[in-house]
Every structure is written in structure tokens, then in C-alpha cells.
């Protein structure tokens, strides 16, 4: 599953059709396409920028529990990024954040 920014999709569609041949009903196609995309049910998602800012906030607290929480969330984000990039393998020594151990 890929999460998308509907505004970015709208802009991309409009830019793609900008200057389209007059023989095509470009605006109608744009409107129909955007309408179809907008009908897709939204999913809950937390932007990575927000998560990283929260990690920084926890680290700035300087309290041991907050630092441990920051590390746990950071490891979770790193693990997610590894899986998204198809690189869920670890080095030969130790696989601290999961994935497949690569000997």
C-alpha cells in the first residue's frame, strides 16, 4: 500500500494535462480523474517529519525515560524504512532492529 497526498495528485494531473490538445476534453478528464481519486477512503497516517520532530522533542527533554522512548521510536522508523526500501537484511554481527540476519 502506498499513501498519497491528494493535493499532490491533483497538481500532477493538472500539470500533465496543461496544454493538452484542444481535441481532448482535458478539463472534464481532469475533473473525472480527481473525483475518482477523492472517492478512495483515507487511511490514518503519521507523517515521518512529525515523527522525527517528536523524536527530537523527546531527546531534548534529556530525561532517561524520554531518551529510551526516543530510541525506540527511532528504531521503529529505521526498521520501517528498511522494509520500504526492500533492504530488510542486517549485517553479519547482529540484527538489532529485526530483519533477516545476513551471514
N, C-alpha and C positions, 0 to 999 in steps of 0.2 A: 504494500500500500504506500502511496505517495501522498503527502499532504501538500496542498497548493494554496497560494494566495489568489483569491478570486479577482482581486483588483489587478494583479499582475497578468492574469489570464485575459481579462478584459482589454488591458492595454496592448498585450501581444496580438490579440485578434484584430484590434483596430489598426495597429501598425502594419500588420500583414496585409490587410485589405486596403490600406491607404493608397490611393492612386490606382485602384483596380480598374480594369477596362469598363467602360460605360455599358457594355452589353450585359454585364452581370449585375444583378440586383444586390450589390455589395452590402448596403445598409441593412437590408432585410436578412441576408445571410448572417451578418454580424449579430443582429438582434436575436435571431433564432438560436444561434450558437451560444451566445451569452445566456439566454434564457434556459437552455438545456443544461449548461454548466451550473447555473444557480439553483437548479432543482435537485442537485445532488445533496444528500444530507450531510451537514457539517459533522466533524468529529472534534472531540476535545483534544487540544494540543497545547503544549507549553513551548514557546519559542526558546531556542538554545541561548539566545542573547540574554533572556530573562533568567534562565537557569545559571548561566555563567556569572551574571551580576549578583545573584543570590549567593553563589559560592564565594565571591569576593566579599560580600557583606558578612558572611559567616567568618571568614578568615580575619576580617578587620576587627571583629569582636575580641579576638585574642583569648577567648575562654577555651579551655581544653575540650569541653563537650562540643562547642561550636566548631572547633578545628577538626574534630573527628567527623562531625556531620558533613563539613565541607569536603573532607577527603572522600567520604562515602559517596556523596553526590557526584563529585568529580570523577571517581572511578566508574560510576554508573554511566555518565555521559561518555567517557572514553570507551567503555565496552560497547555502548550503542553505536558509536562512530565506527568502531572496528567492524561490527556486523554490517553496517550500511555500506562500507567500502569493500565488503567481501574478504576482509582480512581478519578473520576471527581465529588466527593462529598466534601462538606466543613463541618466545624464544626457547632455546634448549634448556635453560636453567629452571625457570619457574614461571607458572602462569597465574599471576596474582589476581587478575580480573576475569578469569574464565576464558573460554575459547578452547580450541583444540591444542593440546601440547604437541609441539613440533620438534621431534628428535633429530 
